Every structure is written in C-alpha cells, then in structure tokens.
Amino acid sequence: MRGGGGARGTLAAGSASAALLLAASWPPSAAAADEAQATAPPPPAPGASDAALADIRREIAALKAESAAAKAAEEARARRIDALSRQFSLVAGDPAAPTSAPELAATNAQPNLQSSQRAEAPPKGAKWGGFEPGKGVILVRSDAGEVNLGLVSYLRYLNQHGMDHTYTSTFGQPFDVTPREDFQLAKVQITLRGWLFDPRFGYNAYVWTSQTSQGLGAQVVAAGNINWTFNEHFRAFFGIHSVPSTRSTNRTFPYWLRNDNRPIADEFFRGSYTQGVWAEGKVVDGLEYRVMLANNLSALGVQARQLDAKPNTWSAALTWMPTTKEFGPANGFGDFEEHQQVATLFSAHYTRSSEDPQSQPATDSIENTQIRLSDGTLIFSPTAFGTGRITEVRYQMMALDAAVKYKGYALEGEYYARWLDPLQYEGILPRDDFFDQGYSLQASAMVIPKTLQLYASGSQIFGQYGDPWDLALGLNYFPLQRRDLRVNVMGLWVKNSPVGYTAYPIPVGGNGFTFVTDFSLAF
C-alpha cells in the first residue's frame, strides 16, 4: 500500500509541475507569436479572384528576376576582382599597396593560403571617368580591358636675345645664329594605354607633335608599342621607344627638373627614339634592367629604305636602388615626394650602333639626336674635315649615374664617355678615332613642400674640338600641389653649345643667355 501511495504521490507531483510550467508559458510571447505567424502557411483565400492570383505570380517572377540580376552582378564583381588581382600581381613596375604589420605577419605565417583562396584584390581603383596617377584618366575599365588617357603639353615663352649672333667652328667655318623670341604651344602628346583581353597583354599608342617643327619632317608622329608581361622579371615589348642610353632616356620623362630639355652634355651624348624590341624587369628588389635591339639611334624622320640591312643598335641599362628599393615615380629627378629615408640610385648604360649619313635624321626633327663633334660640327658633313669625309662610323657610349634624395633635397650626377670609330671614309682624316667625355650635375630643393622647388642644373663636355658647358638656375611652382601641373621658370647660360634644334631652347653654336618659361600639364 505504501508503494502504491508513493506512485500516486509522484504522479500528482508531476502533474502539478506540468500545470505550473503550462501556466508560466501562457500567454505566448509576442516574438513567438510573430514567428509562428511568419512560418505558418497563410490560410487559403476563399474565392480569390484570377486578378489577385495574377498579381501574385507577377510579384514572384519579379523577385526571381531581381535575384538572378543580383547573382549576375555578384559574378561580374568576382570576375573583376580576379582580373584586377592578376593585373596587380603581373604588371611590372606597379608599386604594391601598403601592407600593415598584422597583415604582413599573417601573410608570412600562412604562405599556402593563395593556393586555396582567391587572391586578395588590390585597393579599388577609380571608376570610369576617374583619375589615377601613373595611368591618367580612366576611359574604359572592364573585364575585357582598360583604356587610359594621358596628356603631355606645355606652353612656352622663349627669349634668346642674350645670345651671340655668330659662331665659328674649330675648323674655321663661320655660322649665323638667329636668336628667337616667341610663344609656342611647344608640344602636344596624347596617349592611350592599358591592357586588352588579358592583363598581361598591354599596349601604348600616342600621337606626338612639336609645333616648333611645323612643316619639317616628323613634325607629327603616331607611335607606340605592344607588350606582354610574363612576370615581374620579364616583360617583352615591340614598337617605338627611347634608346636607354642615359638616365633621361630610360623612362624618366616627364619627371625632370628642367621642363622637356636636358643639359647640353646629356643632349650631346644620348640616343633618341627608334623602332625595335626590348625587354625589362626586376632582377631582385631594387635592381632593374632594360635591354633593347633597334634599327638605329633615331628613327624620327628616317625612311625604312635609309636603314641598314639589319638592326645593329644595342642598348642596355641597369639601375640599382639599394636603400629604399625605389626612387620615386619613374625614377625621376628631384624629391617632390620628400623621402623620409635616404633614397639612393646608381645606374650604368651602354649603347653601340653603326651609323651612316642615310640613317641620321633631319637636323630639326623633334627629339632629334645627331652625332656631332664637340664644337657642333656634324660628323657626316662633307665639309667637316676639308680633306676627307666619314661615310660610316661605329658609335659606342657609356653613362654612369649616382643620385640621392632626402626630405625634399636631391643631388644627381651623370658621367658620359663616347667613342667614335670611322668604319668607312673618303680622303684623309685628321685622326683615326674620336673620344669625348663629360658630366651633368643637378641639385634641387623643395623649399615649400609640394609647392615650390628650386634647382641648379649644369653640364660640361670635354672634347677634342672644344669644351662647351651650360648652367641653368630655375624654379618649379606646383599650384595644385601635384606634379601633373607646374610652372617652370629658368635662366640658362651656355658656352658654345654643340647641340640644338627648334624644340630645344638653345641653337647649335649658342653662346650667351636664354630665358625660358613653361606652363606644363603632364600625366
């Protein structure tokens, strides 16, 4: 009996507990009621009209279409991220995005994540119509390619009335020097660049005109190149390019102290623009190379029938930046960026070419380079030596650079050496070979950060037919605190210039003072 009474007591206790729990949970909470209402199927609408059912079908179809569009947009974004990631990692020379210390540590700790995950996209770039430094105005950006617009142009006021009006060469030949004073829209270069179909396949196309050369050969040039990026160590090009014979022709333009004009020593020794194939890339961090095989030293104004039977111009450049592994945009001149760590650059250039009178461009071609003696005499001139003339010469040139930048200050120097060996000649020459050497030295300071830069720039040539020199003092004013837009004011003193043409601020044989002011836009 006691056992049965215990069971009944237990049952009673359980029933009481259940009753208490049921009472505690009643009435149900608002959240529970909402959830039940949301999940429960709606009661059928008795007598629903065909119109109401049609409205429901249309709403369902619209929601499905919206969902499909969102899915397509997400897939397009994923493809764009993938394309940008490949472009970011493959295109040589593009600086990597800054990485924070925790991100860098995570990357180093998990090196195998890239094999199982999509590469992280680079920082979002400008949309259509935006502007990006190094690219310009973004005209088209899609999965199929990219088109960017660049422009280099400047207005120039030139006053050469401080120049002598006559000049006599070492060989006793007199020349007239006609000083100029004029306003010129001196250059217009419009560039389209980007990639097509695959981020590794790049192109660069431009139209380039020099208004000072109106009516002359090569006054307007349409040129460019196509290229393929294999990796950061090897990028191959075909087209028109500057021979990397000195630092100024090794892709540093337009980041110069002087606006679109070089010291006379650089102008005297350098190569120019030509057609050929070339390769460039990074050997290791801070060490870059560029090597080129081309038709001749300058293709501007030269017909294909005037070229030699085969390409015979070789040029190579090796650039080392040991301290910071970079030297500013395009390894240019001056420290507009104001490096907070000492930045250094050392480079070596070598160029070799066989040239004859037919492969030399017309004297006033834009970006023209002529093989001249140090008194300005054209080496192929039939009256240069009186007793004979050269019909073919082997040109060899070396340039060595050293430069440093720190907190807005920069000091940059270059040494040049050139050997000319006559391969064919007529008559009697005064010597069997010709050797010239020289240097350029440029110093600059950002006296007002991002706004005002002062500079001194000079050079000298030590030649067998004279020792000409030049000295420029100038300033660059950046009204918008960016490098793309500037006003350049410069006074230039020169002694017996061996170089000159209409686009250059001094003529051959120039002796005296020239004043130049430029308002330039370059991006």
C-alpha positions as CSV (number, residue, x, y, z in Angstrom):
1,M,0.0,0.0,0.0
2,R,2.8,2.3,0.8
3,G,4.3,1.5,-2.6
4,G,1.1,2.4,-4.4
5,G,0.7,5.6,-2.4
6,G,4.3,6.6,-3.3
7,A,3.4,6.2,-7.0
8,R,0.3,8.2,-6.8
9,G,2.3,10.9,-4.9
10,T,4.9,11.0,-7.7
11,L,2.2,11.2,-10.4
12,A,0.5,14.0,-8.6
13,A,3.7,15.9,-8.2
14,G,4.5,15.5,-11.9
15,S,1.0,16.7,-12.9
16,A,1.4,19.7,-10.6
17,S,4.8,20.6,-12.2
18,A,3.4,20.3,-15.7
19,A,0.5,22.5,-14.8
20,L,2.9,25.1,-13.3
21,L,5.0,25.1,-16.5
22,L,2.0,25.4,-18.7
23,A,0.7,28.3,-16.7
24,A,4.1,30.0,-16.7
25,S,4.3,29.9,-20.5
26,W,0.8,31.3,-21.1
27,P,0.1,33.6,-22.9
28,P,2.8,33.1,-25.6
29,S,5.4,35.9,-26.1
30,A,5.0,38.4,-29.0
31,A,8.1,37.1,-30.7
32,A,6.9,33.6,-30.6
33,A,3.6,34.6,-32.0
34,D,5.2,36.6,-34.8
35,E,7.5,33.6,-35.6
36,A,4.5,31.3,-35.7
37,Q,2.6,33.7,-37.9
38,A,5.6,34.1,-40.3
39,T,6.3,30.4,-40.7
40,A,2.7,29.1,-40.8
41,P,1.2,28.9,-44.2
42,P,-1.3,31.6,-44.9
43,P,-4.9,30.4,-44.8
44,P,-6.4,30.0,-48.2
45,A,-8.3,32.9,-49.5
46,P,-11.7,31.6,-50.3
47,G,-13.0,32.9,-53.6
48,A,-9.7,34.5,-54.6
49,S,-10.0,36.3,-58.0
50,D,-7.9,35.5,-61.1
51,A,-6.6,39.0,-61.0
52,A,-5.2,38.6,-57.4
53,L,-3.6,35.3,-58.4
54,A,-2.0,37.0,-61.5
55,D,-0.6,39.8,-59.2
56,I,1.0,37.2,-57.0
57,R,2.5,35.4,-60.0
58,R,4.0,38.7,-61.3
59,E,5.5,39.5,-57.9
60,I,7.1,36.1,-57.7
61,A,8.5,36.5,-61.2
62,A,9.8,39.9,-60.4
63,L,11.5,38.7,-57.2
64,K,13.1,35.8,-59.2
65,A,14.4,38.2,-61.8
66,E,15.8,40.5,-59.2
67,S,17.5,37.6,-57.5
68,A,19.0,36.5,-60.9
69,A,20.3,40.0,-61.6
70,A,21.9,40.2,-58.1
71,K,23.6,36.9,-58.7
72,A,24.9,38.0,-62.1
73,A,26.2,41.3,-60.6
74,E,28.0,39.3,-57.9
75,E,29.6,37.0,-60.5
76,A,30.7,40.1,-62.5
77,R,32.2,41.6,-59.4
78,A,34.1,38.4,-58.7
79,R,35.5,38.3,-62.3
80,R,36.5,41.9,-62.0
81,I,38.3,41.2,-58.7
82,D,40.1,38.3,-60.3
83,A,41.2,40.4,-63.3
84,L,42.4,43.3,-61.1
85,S,44.3,40.8,-58.9
86,R,46.1,39.3,-61.9
87,Q,46.9,42.7,-63.3
88,F,48.1,43.9,-59.9
89,S,50.5,41.0,-59.5
90,L,51.7,40.7,-63.1
91,V,52.3,44.2,-64.4
92,A,55.9,45.1,-63.7
93,G,56.7,48.4,-62.1
94,D,53.3,49.0,-60.3
95,P,54.1,49.6,-56.6
96,A,52.4,47.2,-54.2
97,A,49.7,48.5,-51.9
98,P,51.0,49.3,-48.4
99,T,50.6,46.4,-46.0
100,S,50.1,46.8,-42.3
101,A,52.3,44.8,-39.9
102,P,49.5,42.4,-38.8
103,E,48.6,41.7,-42.4
104,L,52.2,41.1,-43.3
105,A,52.6,38.8,-40.3
106,A,49.5,36.8,-41.3
107,T,50.8,36.5,-44.9
108,N,54.2,35.2,-43.7
109,A,52.6,32.8,-41.3
110,Q,50.2,31.3,-43.9
111,P,52.1,31.2,-47.2
112,N,49.9,28.4,-48.7
113,L,46.6,30.3,-48.5
114,Q,47.0,31.6,-52.0
115,S,46.7,28.1,-53.4
116,S,43.2,27.6,-51.9
117,Q,41.7,31.1,-51.9
118,R,41.2,33.8,-54.5
119,A,44.0,36.4,-54.5
120,E,43.1,39.5,-52.5
121,A,42.0,42.3,-54.8
122,P,44.2,45.4,-54.9
123,P,42.7,48.6,-53.5
124,K,39.7,49.7,-55.5
125,G,40.7,52.0,-58.4
126,A,38.9,54.9,-59.9
127,K,35.7,54.1,-61.7
128,W,35.0,55.1,-65.3
129,G,36.0,58.7,-65.8
130,G,38.2,58.9,-62.7
131,F,41.9,59.8,-62.5
132,E,44.8,57.6,-61.2
133,P,48.4,58.8,-61.0
134,G,50.6,56.8,-63.5
135,K,47.6,55.9,-65.6
136,G,45.7,59.2,-66.2
137,V,42.0,59.5,-67.0
138,I,40.2,56.2,-66.9
139,L,38.2,56.0,-70.1
140,V,37.2,52.3,-70.1
141,R,37.6,49.7,-67.3
142,S,36.0,46.3,-67.7
143,D,36.7,42.6,-67.7
144,A,37.8,42.8,-71.3
145,G,40.4,45.5,-70.8
146,E,41.3,49.0,-69.8
147,V,41.8,52.3,-71.7
148,N,43.6,55.2,-70.0
149,L,44.2,58.7,-71.4
150,G,47.5,60.5,-70.9
151,L,48.4,64.0,-72.0
152,V,51.7,65.9,-72.1
153,S,51.6,69.5,-73.3
154,Y,53.1,72.8,-72.5
155,L,53.0,76.5,-73.4
156,R,56.5,78.1,-73.7
157,Y,57.8,81.6,-73.8
158,L,61.4,81.7,-75.2
159,N,63.7,84.6,-75.3
160,Q,67.2,84.1,-76.9
161,H,68.2,87.8,-77.4
162,G,71.0,87.3,-74.9
163,M,72.8,85.1,-77.5
164,D,75.6,86.0,-79.8
165,H,74.6,86.3,-83.5
166,T,77.6,84.4,-85.0
167,Y,79.6,81.3,-84.2
168,T,82.8,79.9,-85.7
169,S,83.7,76.2,-85.6
170,T,87.0,74.7,-84.7
171,F,87.7,74.2,-88.4
172,G,87.2,78.0,-89.0
173,Q,83.8,77.7,-90.6
174,P,81.5,80.7,-89.6
175,F,77.8,80.2,-88.9
176,D,75.0,82.6,-88.3
177,V,72.9,82.2,-85.1
178,T,69.5,83.8,-85.3
179,P,68.0,84.5,-81.8
180,R,64.3,83.8,-81.3
181,E,61.6,85.3,-79.1
182,D,58.2,83.6,-79.4
183,F,55.3,81.9,-77.7
184,Q,54.7,78.3,-78.6
185,L,52.3,75.5,-77.8
186,A,55.5,73.6,-77.9
187,K,54.4,70.0,-77.6
188,V,51.2,68.0,-77.6
189,Q,51.4,64.3,-76.8
190,I,48.1,62.3,-76.4
191,T,48.5,58.8,-75.2
192,L,46.1,55.8,-74.9
193,R,47.5,53.0,-72.8
194,G,46.2,50.0,-70.9
195,W,45.6,46.3,-71.5
196,L,43.3,44.2,-73.7
197,F,41.7,40.7,-73.3
198,D,44.3,39.7,-70.7
199,P,46.0,41.9,-68.1
200,R,49.3,40.6,-69.3
201,F,48.8,42.0,-72.8
202,G,49.4,45.7,-72.7
203,Y,49.5,48.5,-75.3
204,N,50.6,52.1,-75.6
205,A,49.6,54.3,-78.5
206,Y,50.3,58.0,-78.9
207,V,50.2,61.0,-81.2
208,W,53.1,63.4,-80.7
209,T,53.5,66.8,-82.3
210,S,56.1,69.6,-82.0
211,Q,54.6,72.9,-83.0
212,T,58.1,74.4,-83.4
213,S,58.8,72.0,-86.2
214,Q,55.8,73.0,-88.4
215,G,56.5,72.0,-92.0
216,L,59.5,69.8,-91.2
217,G,59.9,66.0,-91.3
218,A,58.5,64.1,-88.4
219,Q,56.6,67.1,-87.1
220,V,53.7,64.8,-86.2
221,V,54.4,61.2,-85.1
222,A,52.0,58.4,-84.4
223,A,53.7,55.7,-82.5
224,G,53.5,53.3,-79.6
225,N,54.2,49.7,-78.6
226,I,52.6,46.4,-77.6
227,N,53.9,44.3,-74.7
228,W,53.4,41.1,-72.8
229,T,54.2,40.6,-69.1
230,F,55.4,37.1,-68.3
231,N,56.2,38.0,-64.7
232,E,57.8,40.9,-62.8
233,H,61.2,39.7,-64.0
234,F,60.5,39.7,-67.7
235,R,58.3,42.0,-69.8
236,A,58.7,42.0,-73.6
237,F,57.9,44.9,-75.9
238,F,57.8,45.7,-79.7
239,G,57.4,49.1,-81.1
240,I,58.9,52.6,-80.8
241,H,60.9,53.6,-77.7
242,S,63.7,55.7,-76.5
243,V,67.1,54.1,-76.5
244,P,68.0,53.6,-72.8
245,S,71.4,55.3,-73.4
246,T,71.3,57.8,-70.4
247,R,69.1,58.2,-67.4
248,S,66.9,60.8,-69.2
249,T,66.1,58.3,-72.0
250,N,65.4,55.5,-69.6
251,R,61.7,56.1,-69.0
252,T,62.1,59.1,-66.6
253,F,60.2,61.6,-68.7
254,P,58.4,63.9,-67.7
255,Y,59.8,63.8,-64.2
256,W,62.7,66.2,-64.9
257,L,63.8,69.4,-63.2
258,R,64.0,71.3,-66.5
259,N,60.8,71.0,-68.4
260,D,61.4,68.9,-71.5
261,N,65.0,69.9,-72.1
262,R,68.2,68.3,-70.9
263,P,71.6,69.7,-70.0
264,I,73.8,70.0,-73.2
265,A,76.1,67.1,-72.2
266,D,73.1,64.7,-71.9
267,E,71.7,66.0,-75.2
268,F,75.1,65.6,-76.9
269,F,75.8,62.0,-75.9
270,R,72.4,60.4,-75.8
271,G,70.5,58.2,-78.2
272,S,66.9,59.0,-79.3
273,Y,63.6,57.3,-80.2
274,T,63.8,54.4,-82.5
275,Q,62.0,51.1,-83.5
276,G,62.9,47.8,-82.2
277,V,62.3,45.1,-79.5
278,W,63.2,45.4,-75.9
279,A,62.8,43.7,-72.5
280,E,62.7,45.0,-69.0
281,G,62.1,43.7,-65.5
282,K,63.2,43.3,-61.9
283,V,66.2,41.2,-61.1
284,V,65.7,41.4,-57.4
285,D,64.0,44.1,-55.2
286,G,65.8,47.4,-56.0
287,L,67.6,46.1,-59.1
288,E,66.0,46.7,-62.6
289,Y,67.2,46.2,-66.1
290,R,66.2,47.3,-69.6
291,V,67.8,46.0,-72.9
292,M,67.0,46.9,-76.5
293,L,67.8,45.8,-80.0
294,A,66.9,48.6,-82.5
295,N,67.3,49.7,-86.1
296,N,69.4,52.8,-85.4
297,L,69.9,55.6,-82.8
298,S,66.9,57.7,-84.1
299,A,64.0,56.7,-86.3
300,L,62.4,60.1,-86.4
301,G,62.4,61.4,-90.0
302,V,64.2,58.3,-91.4
303,Q,62.6,56.2,-94.1
304,A,62.8,52.4,-94.0
305,R,64.9,52.5,-97.2
306,Q,67.5,54.6,-95.4
307,L,68.1,52.0,-92.7
308,D,71.0,49.5,-92.7
309,A,70.3,46.0,-94.0
310,K,69.9,44.7,-90.4
311,P,69.3,46.0,-86.9
312,N,72.7,46.9,-85.3
313,T,71.9,49.2,-82.4
314,W,72.2,47.7,-78.9
315,S,71.5,49.5,-75.7
316,A,71.2,48.3,-72.1
317,A,70.6,49.9,-68.7
318,L,71.0,48.5,-65.2
319,T,69.5,50.5,-62.3
320,W,70.2,49.8,-58.6
321,M,68.3,51.4,-55.7
322,P,69.9,49.9,-52.6
323,T,68.5,51.8,-49.7
324,T,64.7,52.2,-50.4
325,K,64.3,49.9,-53.4
326,E,62.6,52.8,-55.3
327,F,63.4,56.3,-56.3
328,G,60.1,58.0,-56.9
329,P,57.8,57.9,-59.9
330,A,59.7,56.7,-63.0
331,N,63.0,57.1,-61.0
332,G,62.7,60.8,-61.9
333,F,64.7,63.8,-60.9
334,G,64.1,65.9,-57.8
335,D,62.5,64.8,-54.5
336,F,58.9,66.1,-54.9
337,E,57.8,63.1,-52.8
338,E,60.1,64.1,-49.9
339,H,61.6,60.8,-49.0
340,Q,61.9,60.4,-45.2
341,Q,64.6,57.7,-45.6
342,V,67.7,58.4,-47.7
343,A,67.0,57.1,-51.2
344,T,69.9,56.3,-53.5
345,L,70.2,55.3,-57.1
346,F,73.1,54.0,-59.2
347,S,72.8,53.1,-62.9
348,A,75.0,52.1,-65.8
349,H,74.2,52.4,-69.5
350,Y,75.9,51.1,-72.6
351,T,74.9,51.7,-76.3
352,R,76.5,50.6,-79.5
353,S,75.4,51.4,-83.1
354,S,76.8,51.6,-86.6
355,E,75.6,54.8,-88.3
356,D,75.8,56.4,-91.7
357,P,74.5,59.6,-93.2
358,Q,71.4,57.9,-94.5
359,S,70.3,56.7,-91.1
360,Q,70.7,60.1,-89.4
361,P,67.5,62.1,-89.0
362,A,67.0,65.6,-90.4
363,T,68.6,68.3,-88.2
364,D,65.4,69.7,-86.8
365,S,63.4,66.5,-86.3
366,I,61.7,66.5,-82.9
367,E,63.6,64.7,-80.2
368,N,66.4,64.7,-82.8
369,T,69.8,63.5,-81.9
370,Q,72.8,64.0,-84.2
371,I,76.3,62.6,-84.0
372,R,78.3,65.8,-83.7
373,L,81.8,66.8,-82.7
374,S,82.2,68.8,-79.5
375,D,82.2,72.1,-81.5
376,G,78.8,71.2,-83.0
377,T,80.1,70.0,-86.4
378,L,78.1,67.1,-87.9
379,I,80.4,64.2,-88.2
380,F,78.9,63.2,-91.6
381,S,79.1,66.7,-93.0
382,P,81.1,66.6,-96.4
383,T,82.9,69.8,-95.4
384,A,83.7,68.9,-91.8
385,F,87.3,68.0,-92.2
386,G,88.2,69.6,-95.5
387,T,90.5,66.8,-96.7
388,G,88.1,63.9,-96.3
389,R,84.7,62.8,-95.0
390,I,83.3,59.9,-93.0
391,T,80.6,57.7,-94.5
392,E,80.1,55.2,-91.7
393,V,81.0,55.3,-88.0
394,R,80.7,53.0,-85.0
395,Y,79.2,54.8,-82.1
396,Q,79.8,53.5,-78.5
397,M,78.6,55.3,-75.4
398,M,78.7,54.7,-71.7
399,A,76.8,56.6,-69.0
400,L,77.2,56.1,-65.2
401,D,74.7,57.7,-62.7
402,A,74.7,58.4,-59.0
403,A,71.8,60.2,-57.2
404,V,70.5,60.7,-53.7
405,K,67.2,62.1,-52.3
406,Y,66.2,63.0,-48.8
407,K,63.4,65.2,-47.3
408,G,62.9,67.2,-50.4
409,Y,66.6,67.6,-51.3
410,A,68.2,65.8,-54.3
411,L,71.7,65.7,-55.7
412,E,72.1,63.8,-59.0
413,G,75.1,63.4,-61.3
414,E,75.9,61.5,-64.5
415,Y,79.2,60.8,-66.3
416,Y,79.4,60.2,-70.1
417,A,82.0,58.7,-72.4
418,R,81.7,58.3,-76.2
419,W,83.9,56.6,-78.7
420,L,83.5,57.1,-82.5
421,D,85.5,54.8,-84.8
422,P,85.3,55.6,-88.5
423,L,84.5,52.4,-90.3
424,Q,84.4,53.9,-93.8
425,Y,85.7,57.2,-95.1
426,E,87.0,59.0,-98.1
427,G,90.2,61.1,-98.4
428,I,92.3,61.9,-95.3
429,L,91.0,62.3,-91.8
430,P,92.8,64.3,-89.1
431,R,92.6,61.3,-86.7
432,D,91.7,57.6,-86.6
433,D,89.1,57.9,-83.8
434,F,87.3,60.4,-81.7
435,F,86.7,60.4,-77.9
436,D,84.6,62.8,-75.9
437,Q,83.6,62.7,-72.2
438,G,81.5,64.9,-70.0
439,Y,79.2,65.1,-67.0
440,S,76.0,66.7,-65.8
441,L,75.2,67.7,-62.2
442,Q,71.8,68.7,-60.9
443,A,70.7,69.8,-57.4
444,S,67.2,70.7,-56.2
445,A,65.3,71.5,-53.0
446,M,61.6,71.6,-52.2
447,V,61.6,74.9,-50.3
448,I,57.8,74.7,-49.9
449,P,56.6,71.1,-49.7
450,K,54.6,70.1,-52.8
451,T,54.5,73.7,-54.0
452,L,57.9,75.3,-54.8
453,Q,61.1,73.7,-55.9
454,L,64.4,75.5,-56.7
455,Y,67.1,73.9,-58.8
456,A,70.5,74.3,-60.4
457,S,71.4,72.2,-63.4
458,G,74.7,72.2,-65.4
459,S,77.0,70.1,-67.5
460,Q,80.2,70.2,-69.4
461,I,81.8,68.3,-72.3
462,F,85.5,67.7,-72.6
463,G,86.1,67.0,-76.3
464,Q,88.8,67.1,-78.9
465,Y,87.2,70.1,-80.6
466,G,86.1,72.2,-77.6
467,D,84.9,72.1,-74.0
468,P,81.3,73.6,-74.1
469,W,79.3,74.0,-70.9
470,D,75.9,75.2,-69.7
471,L,74.3,76.3,-66.4
472,A,70.6,76.6,-65.6
473,L,69.0,78.2,-62.5
474,G,65.3,77.7,-62.2
475,L,62.2,77.0,-60.2
476,N,59.2,74.8,-60.5
477,Y,55.9,76.0,-59.0
478,F,53.1,73.4,-58.5
479,P,49.9,75.5,-58.0
480,L,47.7,72.4,-57.2
481,Q,50.4,70.7,-55.0
482,R,50.7,67.9,-57.5
483,R,53.4,67.1,-60.1
484,D,51.0,66.9,-63.0
485,L,50.7,70.7,-63.4
486,R,53.6,73.1,-63.0
487,V,55.1,76.4,-64.0
488,N,58.8,76.3,-64.8
489,V,60.9,79.5,-64.9
490,M,64.6,79.1,-66.0
491,G,67.6,81.2,-66.9
492,L,70.1,79.3,-69.0
493,W,73.8,80.3,-69.7
494,V,75.6,78.4,-72.3
495,K,79.1,78.4,-73.8
496,N,79.4,77.3,-77.5
497,S,76.6,74.8,-77.5
498,P,77.3,71.7,-79.7
499,V,73.6,70.8,-79.8
500,G,70.4,72.5,-80.7
501,Y,67.2,72.3,-82.8
502,T,63.9,74.1,-82.9
503,A,62.3,72.2,-79.9
504,Y,65.4,72.8,-77.8
505,P,65.8,76.2,-76.0
506,I,69.3,76.9,-77.5
507,P,70.6,76.6,-81.0
508,V,73.8,74.9,-82.2
509,G,76.7,77.3,-81.6
510,G,74.6,79.2,-79.0
511,N,76.8,81.4,-76.7
512,G,75.1,83.6,-74.1
513,F,71.9,83.7,-72.1
514,T,68.4,82.3,-72.7
515,F,65.2,82.8,-70.7
516,V,62.5,80.1,-70.7
517,T,59.1,79.9,-69.1
518,D,56.9,76.9,-69.4
519,F,53.4,76.1,-68.2
520,S,53.0,72.3,-68.5
521,L,50.5,69.6,-68.0
522,A,51.8,66.1,-67.9
523,F,50.0,62.9,-66.7
